[in-house]
Amino acid sequence: MNSPLRTRLGVFFAVAASLCAAALSSGQETIANYDFANTGTQNSTVSSSLATVSALSLSAGGGRSATAGLDAVAGTYFKTQQSPNVIADSLEAAITTNHYLGFTITPTESLNILSLGFDFGVSNNTGTVTTYTGSWGVFASTTGFTSGAILDTGSYSRTNNTGGGAFWVSPSPLVDLSDVPSLQNTVVSPIEFRIYFWDNSATASSTLVVRFDEISLTAASAIPEPSTYAALIGLAALGFVALRRRQTRSV
């Protein structure tokens, strides 16, 4: 194959690949969101044709706070205290005692699960716990709920006597799930997500607080859009034309 033809084919392939990538990344949407503004059962504030979504499970105890958090319009967020809720002091203890916030999605078609984001904060208004650290870990049922199956983790610390108000880590945690094989091209069956949390203190105090707000899951259809098929067909056509031209010249 001569150099000019090779160059043109390289350009054609690059353009077609870009079109395919753009088409595959289109259609991303939020399929679950929990802002703790609802009364009663904590339902998702969004609906999507891509999946049905359960209410949020507050297995860790605790509850909504009426104080304005990051979601100032709604004015609520989830908080749990070292007393009386007694937060677990390690990931293993959190798993054993079911200290997590969880929800289940049931895809209506094959999906690519892209990300799980949420706001995370702690407070330390004690005079005795020098540094109070709250931690979180994200899990999915497709990979399991054992400590070795953690998908991502993070923490946030506050020194003592810094007040009982809401202090939030910035930027907010955003867990990339697009590289988890079991969450790509999913089958149409339930998938549960859990955010376990724990702290570094056994001190019983109502001023040692862990907070969550705006838990949100994004996904996209794993079924290629029509534009993707068009790009692939175009790519095949270009390759066929180039091959025909090469064969004609060699005759």
N, C-alpha and C positions, 0 to 999 in steps of 0.2 A: 504494500500500500504506500502510495507516494506521500510526501510530507504534507502538502496542502490539504489533501483529503483527510489525513490523520488529524490535522489541526481542526478542520471543520467538524469532524465527528466528535472530537473532544469537546468542542463548544456545544454541539447538539446534546451530548450526553450530560454535560454539566447543567444545561438549561432544563432538560427533562428531569434530572434528579432534584433540582431545586423546586420544580413544580410539584413533584411527588411529595417532597418533604413538607412543602407549604400546605398541600391538601391534607396530608395526614395529621398535621398539627392543628388544623382548623377544627372548629366544633368543640373546643375545650369549654367546659362549663362547670359551675359549682353544682354539685349534686346533693350536698348536705351542708347545712349551716345551723349552728346553735348559738344564740346570743343571750340566753337566759332571761329574755324579756317576757317570755310566755308565762302565763299562770297555769297551775296544774301540771299536767304532763309536759315534759320538755321536748316539744316537737321541733323538727327542722323548720326553719323559716323560709326555705325554698323548696320547690318541687322541680323535678326533671323527668323528661321522657326516657332518660337513659337508665334510671333505677328507681325502685321504691326504697324508702328509708325509714328506719325505726325511730322511735323516740330515744333520747339520750338516757342511758342508764347511769344513775348516780350511786354506784355500788359502794363508793367510799364514804358515804354519809355526807354531812355538810349540807349546804344549800345555797340559794340565791342571796345576794346582798342587795339591799335597796340603794346603797351608795353608788354614785356614778363611777363607773370604771372607764376603760378605754372606749366602751360603747356608750358614750355620754347621752345619746338620744334615748336609748332604752333604759339607761340608768341602773342596770343590774349586771351581775356577773356571779360566777360560782366561787364560793370560798369555803375552806375547811380549816379548822383550827387545831392546834396541838392539844387543846382541851376545850370542849369535851370530846372531840372527834378522835383524838389520839392518832396522829398521822404515823404511818409506818416509817421506820428509821433506816431502811435499806430497800433496794430493788427486790431482793428475795422475800423480804417481809411484806412488801406491797403486793407481790404476786400471791403469797400465801393468804393474806388477809383481804384480798380483793379490793385494794385501794386503787381504783381506776374509774375513769369516765369512759363509757363505751357506747357504740352504736353499730347497727348492722345495715348494710345495703344489700339489695337483691337486684342485680343487673337485669334489664329487660333485653339486653343484647350483649355481645362480647365487647368488653371495655378495656381501655388502657387507663389504669389509675395513676394519676400524675402527682398529686401532692396533698399533704395534710398540714394545715396551718392553724395556729391558735395564739392567743395572747396568754402570757404566763407571768405571774408576779408573786412576790412574797412581802411580808411585813415582819418587823422585829421591834417591838416596843418594850422589850424586857431590859432590865439592867444587868442581867446575869449571863445571857447567851451572847458571848462576844460577837460571833459571826453566825448568822442563821442562814442555812442554804437549803433551798427547795430544789428538787430534781424531778425530771420527767423522763419517761421512756415510751416510745410508740411501738405497738405490736399489731399484727394482723393474724387472723385465723388461718390464712393460707400458709403461714410460716411457723405458727405456733405461739404459745404464751409462756414459754420458758425463758429464763434469763439469757440463754445463749441465742435466742431468736429475735433479740431486740433489733429494730430497724433504725432507730436513731435515739439519741438521748441528749439532754442538756440540763443546765442548772442556773440558778440565780441566787445571789447572796445579798444580805443586808446586815450592817453592823447594829449593835444594840442601841437602844434609845433614839432610834431614827423615826419613831412615830408609828401609829397604828393605821395610817392611811394606805391606799393602794399604790404600791410601787411595782412597775412593770418593766420587764427586760426589753431592751430595744437594740436591734430590730426584733420583732416578734418571731418565734420559731416557725420555720417553714420546712417541712420534711419532704425531700424529693423522693417520690416512690416510683418514678419512671424507670429506675434501674433494678426494680425487684421483679424478677421473672414471673413469679406466681401471681403478680398483680397486673400483668399485661396479657392481652388476649384472653381475658377471663371467661370462664364458662358462666352460664346463666344459673347461678346458685348463690346463696347468701355468703357474704363476706363480713366478718366482724372486725372492727377496729377498736383498740383499747389504748388509752393514755394512762399508764400507771404513774403514780407520783409518790414521793417520799421526801424526808428531810434528814438533817444530820443531828437532831437533838431529841433526847428522851425527856426533856423538861416539859412538864405539863403547864401550859400557859395559853390563855385565850388571845394573847397578843402575838403569838407565833402563828402566822397565817400563810396559807398557800392559795393562790387564786388562778382561775381560768376564765377566759372570755373568747367569744367569736371563734369557735371550733368550726373549721371549714374544710371540706374534701372536694377536690376537683378531679375530673376525669374527662375522657373523650371516647367517642365510639372507635372501636378497633376495626370496624368495617370501612374500607376505603370509600371516600366520597366519589361521585361521578367524575369530578375533575381529575381525581387520581387515575382512574381508568383511562381517561382521555390522554393524560400525560404518558402513561405506559404504552398506549396504542401508538401515540405519536412517536415515541422512542423506537418502538419496533419498526414502524414504517420508515423512519430515517435510516435505521440500520439495514433494512432490506434494500432501500434505494442505493445506499453506498455499496453494498455487496454486489448488486446488479451492475453498477457502473464499473466496479473493479473487474468483474467477470467479462464484461463487454470489452474493456480495454485490453484484456489479456488474450482475447481471441485473435 
